[in-house]
Amino acid sequence: MKFHWFLPTSGDGRAITGGGHGLRRAHGRSAATAFRPPTIDYLAQVARAAEQVGFEAVLTPTGTYCEDAWLVTAALTQVTTRLKFLVAFRPGVLSPTLAAQMAATYQRVSGGRLLLNVVTGGEAAEQRRFGDHLGKDERYARTAEFLSIVRGAWDGPFDFTGAYYDVEGATVAERPDPVPELYFGGSSAAAGPVAARHVDVYLTWGEPPSQVAAKLDWMRELAAAEGRTLRFGIRLHVITRDTSKEAWAEAGRLLDQISPEDIASARAVLARSESVGQQRMLALHEGFHGSRDGGRNGGRNGGRVRDLEIHPGLWAGVGLVRGGAGTALVGSHAEVADLVEEYASLGVEEFVLSGYPHLEEAFWFGEGVLPELRRRGLLGAGDPVRLSA
């Protein structure tokens, strides 16, 4: 198994509202709501923490409210030594030949530490900000052509004529070494065949294990039809502590900061998403409204924090006010390790994790759960866990 962390290039804090995929609102002065801007100094702290405790890579988001993933991570290669960077980018907003060149250069200057996360885009308004007016299914068809050219350019010269691109002699100065692995997520009928034909790792958001199992079976069938096999990864948040009580108390603290107005506002925005995966995330907490005291005296079934536990140890509270990955692993280090094992038994090999704040939570997982997985024999002796229990 491989474990990756998240780089909060839209800012960070002790709350799940604000910045990036979260509900955007003013931040107060309390410690609970203080905002940490995504300065290069702070992001370097997160990157070094992830490297120190043994994460393989850090994922960077892409979008209007994030710092540019290519530029930020290129800078962070200079303050880390082993950590890889899973750089998210959108096909269609840059030339595929230029993307191949950028990746090849990145591999040389970083010593081979680039991974690529292909984000086709499920939000039409976001795409239009970048001048992209194609419909969703067309965006996936264009992504397929884009990835064909990127891979072709690495082994170029490569000619290609399609519905969206027409290139002659696409190539790079030197083939990247190693060739960056391609990560990709998408739950729609248009997304599946693209992943099956072109990518190395298929990513899913953290749905309950039964739903994840069905999705992975779907992707295995599509890949088999292409004569390929895929690796599978999952994108989750995590709240892990020495005891289960402490972990759920922290989940409750995060929930306490969310008002019914926050939830209603976020749901109104997220309901307009074209993303099938986003709609699946929304369905996980359908009917929960909460209240100003964290829902203890109102909302669905009283609105307690455990009412959002949709599978043992899997909490849907993050998705109340954030787009994208909306679930978290919550529990003691052993309980979180149990759920990691459950997903691993389905074929999930890579875990892309995050927590609030990202600096502190990297240490909680790295010092608590990774040693527990090693004790269980799930991480080999050569896996890069730097700290002892």
N, C-alpha and C positions, 0 to 999 in steps of 0.2 A: 504493500500500500504506500501511496504517496500523500503527503499532507501539505497543502498550500494555505497561505494566509492572504489577507486583503489589504490593499494600500488605499487609504481613504483620501483620494485626491480631490474630493469636494469638501473636505473638512471632517472633523471628528468631535466627539464629546461623550458625555455620560448619559445621553438621551438618544432615542431612536427617531426623533423628529429632527428635521433640518438638514439641508445640503443634499446634493446628488439626487438619489431616488426617493428621498424623504420629503415629507410635508415641509414646505419652506415657510418659516415664520421667524419673527424676531426672537433673539436669545436674550434671556435675562442675565443677571449678574451672579446668581447662585451657583454653587459648585455643580449642582445637578444639571443646570442648563447652560453652563459656560461652553462657549464654542472655541475649538482649536482650529485656527486657519491652517490650510494645507501648505505651510511653508516648507521649503526644502529641508530645513533643519528638523522640523517635526517628522516629516516623512522619512528622513534618514534614521531617526530614532526607531520608528516602527519597522523599517527594513532591517536594521541591525538586530533588533529584538527577535524578529522572525528568523533571521539567520542563526542567531545564537542558540535559540531553543530547538532548532532542528527542522524548520519548515523547508520544503524543497524550493518553493517559489512564492511570489506574491502576485495576485491578480490586480490589475489596474482597470478601473471602469472607463467608459468612454461616453461622451455626451456634452451637452451645453454647459452644465454646471460643474464639470470636472476639469482639472488641469490636463493638458495634453499628455496622453499616456507615453508616447514615444519620447518626448523631451524629458519628462520627469524621470522616467526609469533609466534613460541613458545617463542622466546625472547621478542617479543612485548606484549605478555600476561602479562608480569611482569611490564609494564609501562602503562597499561590501566586497566580499571575495568569492563566495560560493553561491549565494542566493541567485536563483533564476527569476526572470520577470515575465509573467504571462500578460502580454500587452494586448489589450482590447482595441480593435479598430473596426471601422465600418467600410465594407466594400461599397463602391459606388461614389465615394467622396474623394477618392484618389485613384490614380492610374494603377492597374495591376502590375505593370512593369516597374513603376516607381516603388510600389510596395515590396516587390521582390528585391529591388536594389537596396531599399532601406533595411530590410531584414538581413541581407547578406552583409552589409556594412556593420549592422548591430552585432552580428555574430563575431565578426573579426575584432571589433573594438572591445567587446565584453568578454571575450574568451569563451564564446559558445553558450551564453546564458539567456538566450531569447526563446520564448514560447509565444505562440500567437493565438489569441482568442477572437474568433470571427463573429462579429455581431451584425447580423443582417439588418436588424431594426424592426421593432414591432409597433412603433409610435409614429404615425403619419406626420404629426405636427413637428416632432423632432427631426424627421427626415427633411421636411420642407425648409427648416432653418438652414440646412446645408445644401439647399438647392436640388434636393432629390424629390421628384413628384411621382415616382412609380408606385403602383399598387403593391400590396404585400406579396402576392404570388410572383409578380414580376421581379421583385427585389430578390427573392430566393433563386429565381432562374438566372438573374444577373450574377448572384454570388457563385453559382456553379461555374459560369464562364470565367469569372474573376479568379477563382482558385485553380482552374485549369491553366490559366496563363501564368499565374505565380509559380506553380510547380514547373511548368514548361520553361519559364525564363531561367530558373535555377539550373536547368540542364540544357539551356539554349545553345544556339539560336532556335527560336520557336515561332512558328506562324500560326495564327488563329483567326478565323472569321466566324462570327456568331451574330446573334440578334442584338447584342449590346456592345461588343468589342470587335475591333478589327486591328490586329497588330501584325507586324512583319519583323522577323528577326529579333524577337524579345529575348534578352539575355542579361547577364550580370557579369561584372569583371571577374569574379571568382565564385564558384559554387560555395554556398555557406556550409560550414563544418562545425557542428552537425547541422543538417537541414532542420529548421525549426518545426516542431510538432504543431499541428493545427488542432485547436479545441473549438467546439461549436455546440450551441444549444438551440433547440427549437422543437415545439410540440405539435406543430400543425402538419397537415398532410403535405404541404409544399416543402416543409423543412426536412422531413425525414429522408427523402431520397438524396438530397444534397449531402447530408451527413454521411449516409451510407456509401456514397461514391467518392467523397473527397477528403474526409477528415480522419484524424487519428484517435481523438478522444471525444466522445459524445457526452455533453454535460446536461444534467437535469437539475431542476430546483428540488428542494427537499420536501417532497410529498411523502405521505405515509408509505411504509415499505411495500404494501400490497399494490399501490398505484405505481411506485417506481418499478416494481417487478414487471408489471404489464407493459410499461413503456420500454424497458430494456428488451423484453421479448420482441416487441414491435421492431425495434432497431436491429436486433440480431437477424430477424427475417429479411429486412431490407438489405442489410450488409451482405448476407449470404447470397442473395440474388445477384449481387455485384461481384461475387467471388472474393469478398473481403471479410475481415473481422475487425471489430472496434474495441477499444478500451472504453470504460465508462467512469465518469466522475459525477460528483454531486456537490451542489452549492448550498451551504447552510451557514447560519449563525451558530454561536455556541455560548452558553453560560455554564461554566463548570467551576465547582468549589470543592472544598474538603468534605463537605456534607451536602446531602440533598436539600436539607432545610435552608442552608445558606444560599444555594443556587436558586431555589424557588423564591426566596426573599428578594434576591436581586432581580429576578423576572418581575416580581410584584412591584419593585421600585420603579422599573421602567414603565410598567403599565400605569402606575399612579400618576405619571406625568402626562398621560394622554387623556384628553377630554372627549366627551361625545361629539363635540364640534370638530375636533381634530379628525376623528374617525369618519364622520360624515363627509367632511371636506376631501379627505384622501380617497374615500370610496367613490365619490363623484368623479374625480379625476381618473382613477384607475379603471373604473367601469368603461371608460371610453377607449381603453387600449385595444389595439388590434391583435395583441399577442395572445395566443391560445394558452401559453404557459401562465401569463398573468391572470387570465380568467380562472384558471385552475387554482392559482394561489388565493384569489378572492373567495372562491367557493369554500376554502378550508375554514374560514371564520364567518361564514354567512350567518346573519342573525345576531352577532355579538355587537352591542352598542356601547357598553361600558357606562361609567358615571364618573363624576369629578373626583371621587375618592378611590379611583382604580376599579370601580364597579362592585365594591363589596356590598353595597346596599341597593344595587339596581342592575339593569342590563339583563342579558340572557342568563337564566338560571342563577340570578344573583350576581353574575358578572365577575366571579372570583377568578384569580389568575389561572387556576387549574382548569377552569372551564374552556380555556383555549388549548388544553393539552389534547391533541387529536390522535395521538398514539403514545404509548408509554415513553416519556422523556422527550417528546417532540411537541414544541410549543409554537402556535401560530400567531403569537402576539406581535411579532415584528411586522408582519404583513398588514396589520391594521392601518398603519400610516406610511408604509414604505413600499415602493414598487420593487419589482425583481424578486430575489429570494426573500421569502417572508416567514420562514420557520427557523427555529433554533433548537439545538440539542441542549437540554437543561437537566442538570442533576449533579450528583457527586462524580468524581473522576471515574470511579468504577462503573457507575450507571451510564455515563456518556460513552465509555469504552464498550459497554454492552450494546448500545445502539449503533455505534460504529461497526461492531462485529455483525450486527443484523444486516446492515446495508452491504457490508462486504460479502456476506453469504449469498447475496443476490447477484454479485458480479461487479459491484462498485469497487474500483481500485484506487481512485483519487478523490480526495476530499478537499474542497476549496472553502475555507472557513473564515469567519469574521466575528467581531464582537465589539461592544461599546463600553469604554473606548478601546480602540484597536491596540494601543500600546500595552495597556495592562492585561487585556484579555489574551494577548499572545503568550504572555508568561503563564497565566493560569492554565491554558491548554498545554503549552509546551512542557511545563514543570509538573503537571498533574496527570494528564491523559496519555501523553506519549510514553512516559515511563511505564504506565500501567499496561499499555499495549505491548511494550517490549517484554514485560514480565510474563505476558500471556503467549509469547512466542510469535506475535503478529508483526513485529518489526525485527528484521535481522540484525545481527551484530554489526553489520556494516552500514546500517542506516544512520543518517546524520543527526542523531539526537545528541546535542552537545552537553546538556546538563544532566546530572544524575537526579534521582528522585529526592 
